[in-house]
Amino acid sequence: MSPRITFAVATRVLTQLRRDHRTAAMLLVLPCLILALLAWMFADAAGGLGFDSLGPPLLALIPFIVMFLVTSVTTLRERSSGTLERLLAMPTGKGDFLGGYALAFGLVAAVQSVLAVLLCFGVLGLDVAGPVWMLVVVAVCDAVLGSALGLFVSAFARTEFQAVQFLPLVVFPQLLLCGLFIPRDQMPPALEAISNVLPLSYAVDAMTSVSSTVGDALGGVDPAVWSDLAVVVGFAVAALAVGAGTLRRRTE
């Protein structure tokens, strides 16, 4: 991989996103709208405590889902249009291509997460025990994980519709087993074992720990959060590495 080429690919992706207003709105505005709708739904439920308990996990889930969908479709579009083939015909390796995409969408994820957290605390009145800045860190890591998995699954799709079909296959099982609906330790043993190897489970665990626990080490953050984040980042790096090995130049 060449840092110069990777940064060039990232710059190209960011330029495209800046010109594609609908995609930019989906990345930056849609998560905020969903969170605002959910806060409105729970406004009169138990004095607003419903959103205080669901808000932090949703800050992990929504960026993950949105980034997975947009990244998988965008990457497939590059391959089906022949852009990827032209890029790889130049001194651009698969690692440079995926690294550039990961960097670009990682920056978008950072902006997305900052906007979502600012909305939750500045407008929607979300209240958590842990530091707000750590919620941003966890949300960014979760969004990067979604981007990495989106880049990975795009290698196995031939059309944009097939890329979207990976959403229920890859995302929905993690959504059901991540602990949002029922604590993972209360699941049947087989389902708990499956949830323990799914990255989104650790993303939700990290966000829940930040929101409910005031740690006294590592800057006031529960040390368990860093362990969960290490797992999330590890899955993201592994997805990018495997994706680089399976990426095809173009869709047949």
C-alpha positions as CSV (number, residue, x, y, z in Angstrom):
1,M,0.0,0.0,0.0
2,S,1.1,3.5,-0.8
3,P,0.0,6.3,1.6
4,R,0.0,8.8,-1.3
5,I,-2.3,6.6,-3.5
6,T,-4.6,5.8,-0.5
7,F,-5.0,9.4,0.3
8,A,-5.7,10.1,-3.4
9,V,-8.5,7.5,-3.4
10,A,-9.9,8.9,-0.2
11,T,-9.9,12.4,-1.7
12,R,-11.7,11.2,-4.8
13,V,-14.4,9.4,-2.7
14,L,-15.0,12.5,-0.6
15,T,-15.3,14.7,-3.7
16,Q,-17.9,12.3,-5.1
17,L,-19.8,12.4,-1.8
18,R,-19.8,16.2,-1.8
19,R,-21.3,16.3,-5.2
20,D,-23.9,13.5,-4.4
21,H,-26.3,15.5,-2.2
22,R,-28.7,12.6,-1.7
23,T,-26.1,10.2,-0.4
24,A,-24.6,13.0,1.7
25,A,-28.0,13.6,3.2
26,M,-28.5,9.9,3.9
27,L,-25.1,9.7,5.7
28,L,-25.4,12.9,7.7
29,V,-29.1,13.8,8.1
30,L,-30.9,10.5,8.2
31,P,-29.3,9.2,11.4
32,C,-30.3,12.4,13.1
33,L,-33.8,12.2,11.9
34,I,-34.2,8.6,13.1
35,L,-32.9,9.5,16.5
36,A,-35.2,12.6,16.7
37,L,-38.2,10.4,15.8
38,L,-37.3,7.9,18.5
39,A,-36.9,10.6,21.1
40,W,-40.3,12.0,20.2
41,M,-41.8,8.5,20.5
42,F,-40.5,8.1,24.0
43,A,-41.0,11.7,25.1
44,D,-44.0,10.8,27.3
45,A,-43.0,7.3,28.3
46,A,-41.8,7.0,31.9
47,G,-40.7,10.6,32.1
48,G,-38.5,10.3,29.0
49,L,-36.4,7.5,30.6
50,G,-37.1,5.2,27.6
51,F,-34.9,7.3,25.3
52,D,-32.2,7.5,27.9
53,S,-31.9,3.7,27.9
54,L,-32.3,3.2,24.2
55,G,-30.5,6.3,22.9
56,P,-26.9,5.1,23.5
57,P,-27.4,1.6,21.9
58,L,-29.1,3.3,18.9
59,L,-26.1,5.6,18.6
60,A,-24.1,2.5,18.0
61,L,-26.6,0.7,15.7
62,I,-27.8,3.5,13.3
63,P,-24.3,4.6,12.1
64,F,-23.4,1.0,11.7
65,I,-26.4,0.2,9.5
66,V,-26.3,3.4,7.4
67,M,-22.6,3.1,6.7
68,F,-22.9,-0.6,5.8
69,L,-25.6,0.1,3.3
70,V,-24.0,3.1,1.6
71,T,-20.5,1.7,1.5
72,S,-21.6,-1.7,0.0
73,V,-23.7,-0.1,-2.7
74,T,-21.1,2.6,-3.5
75,T,-18.2,0.2,-3.8
76,L,-20.3,-2.2,-6.1
77,R,-21.2,0.8,-8.3
78,E,-17.5,1.5,-8.7
79,R,-16.9,-2.0,-9.9
80,S,-19.9,-2.4,-12.1
81,S,-19.2,0.9,-13.9
82,G,-15.6,-0.2,-14.7
83,T,-14.1,2.5,-12.4
84,L,-12.4,0.0,-10.2
85,E,-10.9,-1.8,-13.2
86,R,-9.4,1.5,-14.5
87,L,-8.1,2.3,-11.0
88,L,-6.4,-1.0,-10.6
89,A,-4.9,-0.8,-14.1
90,M,-2.9,2.1,-12.7
91,P,-0.4,1.8,-9.7
92,T,-3.4,1.3,-7.3
93,G,-3.5,-1.9,-5.3
94,K,-6.6,-3.4,-3.8
95,G,-5.3,-2.4,-0.4
96,D,-5.0,1.2,-1.6
97,F,-8.5,1.1,-2.9
98,L,-10.1,-0.3,0.2
99,G,-7.9,1.8,2.5
100,G,-8.9,4.9,0.7
101,Y,-12.5,4.1,0.9
102,A,-12.2,3.2,4.6
103,L,-10.4,6.4,5.3
104,A,-13.0,8.5,3.4
105,F,-16.0,6.8,5.0
106,G,-14.2,6.9,8.4
107,L,-14.1,10.7,8.1
108,V,-17.7,10.8,7.1
109,A,-18.5,8.5,10.1
110,A,-16.7,10.9,12.4
111,V,-18.8,13.9,11.2
112,Q,-22.0,11.7,11.3
113,S,-21.3,10.6,14.9
114,V,-20.5,14.1,16.1
115,L,-23.7,15.4,14.6
116,A,-25.8,12.6,16.2
117,V,-24.2,13.0,19.6
118,L,-24.6,16.8,19.5
119,L,-28.3,16.4,18.6
120,C,-28.9,13.8,21.3
121,F,-27.4,15.9,24.1
122,G,-28.0,19.4,22.8
123,V,-31.6,19.1,21.6
124,L,-33.1,15.7,22.6
125,G,-31.9,15.8,26.2
126,L,-30.2,12.5,26.4
127,D,-28.6,11.9,29.8
128,V,-25.8,9.4,30.4
129,A,-23.4,8.6,33.3
130,G,-20.2,8.4,31.2
131,P,-18.3,11.1,29.3
132,V,-19.9,12.4,26.1
133,W,-16.7,12.4,24.1
134,M,-16.4,8.6,24.6
135,L,-19.8,8.2,23.0
136,V,-18.4,9.9,19.9
137,V,-15.4,7.6,19.9
138,V,-17.6,4.4,20.2
139,A,-20.0,5.7,17.5
140,V,-17.2,6.4,15.1
141,C,-15.7,2.9,15.6
142,D,-19.1,1.4,15.0
143,A,-19.6,3.3,11.8
144,V,-16.2,2.3,10.6
145,L,-17.1,-1.3,11.3
146,G,-20.2,-0.9,9.2
147,S,-18.1,0.6,6.4
148,A,-15.5,-2.3,6.6
149,L,-18.2,-4.9,6.5
150,G,-19.9,-3.1,3.6
151,L,-16.6,-3.1,1.7
152,F,-16.2,-6.8,2.4
153,V,-19.6,-8.0,1.3
154,S,-19.6,-5.9,-1.9
155,A,-17.0,-8.3,-3.3
156,F,-19.7,-11.0,-3.3
157,A,-22.5,-9.0,-5.0
158,R,-23.1,-8.6,-8.8
159,T,-25.7,-5.9,-8.6
160,E,-26.7,-3.1,-6.3
161,F,-29.8,-5.0,-5.4
162,Q,-27.7,-8.0,-4.3
163,A,-25.6,-5.7,-2.2
164,V,-28.8,-4.5,-0.4
165,Q,-29.8,-8.1,0.1
166,F,-26.7,-8.6,2.3
167,L,-28.4,-6.2,4.8
168,P,-30.8,-8.8,6.2
169,L,-28.1,-11.5,6.0
170,V,-25.3,-9.7,7.7
171,V,-26.9,-6.9,9.8
172,F,-30.3,-8.2,11.0
173,P,-29.0,-11.3,12.9
174,Q,-26.5,-9.0,14.7
175,L,-29.3,-6.5,15.4
176,L,-31.4,-9.2,17.0
177,L,-28.6,-10.8,19.0
178,C,-26.6,-7.7,20.1
179,G,-28.5,-7.4,23.4
180,L,-30.7,-4.5,22.4
181,F,-34.0,-6.5,22.8
182,I,-32.9,-8.9,25.6
183,P,-29.7,-9.1,27.6
184,R,-27.3,-11.6,25.9
185,D,-26.8,-13.5,29.1
186,Q,-30.5,-14.2,29.2
187,M,-30.6,-15.8,25.7
188,P,-30.6,-19.5,25.1
189,P,-27.1,-20.8,25.3
190,A,-26.8,-21.4,21.6
191,L,-27.9,-17.9,20.7
192,E,-25.6,-16.4,23.4
193,A,-22.7,-18.3,21.9
194,I,-23.5,-16.9,18.5
195,S,-23.8,-13.4,19.8
196,N,-20.4,-13.6,21.5
197,V,-18.7,-13.9,18.1
198,L,-20.7,-11.0,16.4
199,P,-19.0,-7.6,16.4
200,L,-22.1,-5.6,16.8
201,S,-22.6,-7.2,20.3
202,Y,-19.4,-5.6,21.5
203,A,-20.3,-2.3,19.9
204,V,-23.5,-2.2,21.8
205,D,-21.8,-3.4,25.0
206,A,-19.3,-0.5,24.7
207,M,-21.9,2.1,24.2
208,T,-24.0,0.7,27.0
209,S,-21.0,0.7,29.4
210,V,-20.2,4.3,28.6
211,S,-23.8,5.4,29.1
212,S,-24.4,3.6,32.4
213,T,-21.0,3.5,34.2
214,V,-18.7,6.1,35.5
215,G,-15.2,4.7,35.5
216,D,-12.4,5.9,37.6
217,A,-9.5,4.9,35.2
218,L,-8.3,5.8,31.8
219,G,-9.9,9.2,31.7
220,G,-13.1,8.3,33.6
221,V,-14.0,5.5,31.2
222,D,-14.8,1.9,32.3
223,P,-11.8,-0.1,31.2
224,A,-14.2,-2.8,29.7
225,V,-15.1,-0.2,27.1
226,W,-11.6,-0.3,25.7
227,S,-11.7,-4.1,25.5
228,D,-15.0,-4.0,23.6
229,L,-13.6,-1.3,21.2
230,A,-10.5,-3.4,20.6
231,V,-12.8,-6.2,19.4
232,V,-14.8,-3.9,17.1
233,V,-11.6,-2.4,15.6
234,G,-10.2,-5.9,15.2
235,F,-13.2,-7.0,13.2
236,A,-13.1,-3.9,11.0
237,V,-9.4,-4.5,10.2
238,A,-10.0,-8.2,9.5
239,A,-12.9,-7.3,7.2
240,L,-10.8,-4.9,5.3
241,A,-7.9,-7.4,5.0
242,V,-10.2,-10.2,3.8
243,G,-12.0,-7.8,1.5
244,A,-8.7,-6.8,-0.2
245,G,-8.0,-10.5,-0.9
246,T,-11.5,-11.2,-2.4
247,L,-12.1,-7.9,-4.2
248,R,-12.8,-8.4,-7.9
249,R,-11.9,-5.8,-10.5
250,R,-15.3,-5.7,-12.0
251,T,-18.7,-7.4,-12.0
252,E,-19.2,-9.9,-14.8
